[in-house]
Amino acid sequence: MNEWITIAKDIEKAGADALELNVFIMPYDINMNSAEHEQIYFDIIEQIKKTIKIPVALKIGYYFSGLVNTIQKLSWTGIDALVLFNRFYAPDINIDTLKLHPTNILSSPNELAISLRWIAMVSERVKCDISASTGIHDSSAVIKQLLVGATTTQICSTLYMYGSDRISLIIEELTKWMEKKKFKSIEDFRGKLSLSKADNPVMYHRAQYMKHLSGTE
């Protein structure tokens, strides 16, 4: 905990306008129950909020037994934003050398659906901003996240792959889409397809896809 506090203080003193806490406690300890595991997040937030005055965002993963409930409670702590979701180191095995190595270092557009689903379900239930992260590679992904209620979106892997010009392209395409749909501002469509506003909200709750594979709805 002391390291979190010290680094937060140093970042604020260096002139940062805000701080994003990237928190993930691997739930591998068989002697810790879910409540004890989740309490660590709340303890970190409490101490950091007592220590610094700049806005604080919390970036988390989705490995919680009661994800929506936990997200809502985290939003009540006084943080300014939640970032959904953290993307984790993924191990793989080289079967020739019999050694471990990292894989899938950069995100894929296929990963968008994870945060899209959960942001749609929680965007109207939290007391802070929500920033969408992971799998956002182009303007369509940005638009989709805004439609389900994200306040902002974050991009990273796409910049490594295509360069910083990707930012201006995304903004340009977003602007053209808004003009085509006759939206004057992002607020005109933000959350338009969140859980409570979607025509078929059950799609966010569905866990199985056998009907889709069999050709039925």
N, C-alpha and C positions, 0 to 999 in steps of 0.2 A: 504493500500500500504506500509506503514512504516514497518509492520510486515514482509512482503515479503523481503524487503531490509535488515532488521536487521538479519533475519534468514539466508539469502543468504551470508551475510558477515561472520557470525559466522561459517557457514559450510566451507567456503573457508579458514578461519583462522585455522580451525581444521585440515586442510590438505587434503581436498577432491580433487580428480583429476578432477571431473566434478560434475554438479548439474542437477538433473531432476526436473523440475517444474510440479507438478501435479495440473493442473488448470481446474476447472469446476465451472462455474457460473450458477446455476440453473435458467433457463429462466422462472421464475414464475411471475415476476413483470409485470403486465398488462400495466404499464405506460412506460416501456422501449421497444423501437423498436429493430429490429434485429441488426441494425448498432451500436446502443449504447451498446448493449450487447456484440457484438464482439470486440468493441473498448477496452473493459476492458483487453482482452487478449494481445492486442498490447501494451497497456500502461504498463502492468506488465513486458513484455519482454523488452521494452525500458528502464525501470528503472533498472531492474536486470542487463542488459548488460552494463549499465553505471557504475554499482556498483562493479561488480566482473570481473576477468580476465579469470577464468577457463571456459571450454566449458559448454554450457547450452543446455539441451534438454527440449522440451516442450511436456508434455503428455496431450492430449485433448480427448474429447468425440466426438460423431458424431451428436450432436444436433445443427446443423447449417443449416440455410435455403439454403445456397449455399456452400455445404461442400467442393467441389473440389476447388472452387475459394478461399475460406477462407484458406484452407490448403496451397495452392500455395502462397498466400500473406504472411502467417505466415513464410514460408520458406525463404522469401525475407528479413526478419528482421535481419538476421545475426546469428540466432540460429544455433547450430551445428546439431541438430537432432529433428525430430518429432516422438513421440511415439503414435501409433494408435492401439487401442483406450483405453481410460479410462473405467474401469468397475465400475458401480455405485452401491451404496447401494440400495437394493430392499426391499420395505416394503410389508408386508403381514398382514392378519388379522386372529387371532384365534377366530373362531366363537363360541367357548365354553366360553372363558373368555372375549370375546369382547374387546380384546386389540391388539394393533399393535405390530409386532415383525419383525425382519429382516429375509430374506429368501435367499436361493441360495448364500450363502456367498462365496463358492468356485466356480470357473468357471467350465464350462462343455466343452468338445470337440465340442459340437454342436454350440458353440458361435464363432468358428473359421471363419465361412463364412463372418461375418460382416467385419472384418479387411481385410480378403483376397480379397474381392471384391474391396474395396476402395484403398488398396495399389496397386493393379493391375492397377487401373485407374490413380493414381497420381505419381507413382514411377518415371516416366520419366519426370514429370512436375515440380518437386521441386528442390530447390537449397540447399538442406541439406540431411543428411542421414535420413532413415526411420527405426524405430524399431517397429516390430510387437508385439502386446500384446493382451492377452485375448484368452482363448480357446486352447492354445498351450500346449498339454499334452504329446506328444510323438514325435519321429523322423519324422514321416510322416507329422505332422503339421509344423515342422520346415522346412522341405524340400519344402512344398507347399508355405510357406511364402517367402522363398528365390526365388522360381521360379517366383513369381509375382513381385519381385523387392525389397523386404525388405533387408536392410543392415545387420540388426541383428534381433534376436528374444528374447523375454523375457518369462520366465517361473516362475510360482509361485505356483498356486494351486496344480499342479502335485507333487511338492516337499512336500507339506503338506500331500498329500495323500499317496505318495510312498517313501518319504525320499530323501536325497541328492544323493543317488546312481543313481537316475534317470538321473542326468546330464551326467555321464559317459556312461550310456546305450544309451542315445540319440546321443552322439558324436560317439559312436561305430557303431550304426546303420546307422547314416548319412555317415560315412566313407565307410561302406560296400556298401551302395547304390551308392555312387560316384564311387567306384571301378567297380561295376556292369555296370554302365552307361558310364564308361571310362572318367569320369570327373576328371581332375587333381587338380582343385581348385574350390572353390565356385564361383569364377568369371566366370567360364566356363558355368555355368547355371543360374546364378542370372539374374532375369528378363526375362528369356526365355519364360515365359507365361504371360508377362505383356500385357496391353491392345493392344498396337500396334503390338505385336509379336504373339499373340494367333491366332490359326487357325480359331476360331469362336469368335471374340471379342464381338459380340452381347450378348453373354451369361453373360457378366459382366453388360450390360445395362438392361437386362430383369428384369422386376419388377413382372410380373405375371407368374404363372406356370400352367395355365389351360391346355395348350397343353400337358404338361408332364402327368397330371392326366388322360387325355383322350387317352393317348397312342400314341400321335403324337409328332413330333419334331417341 
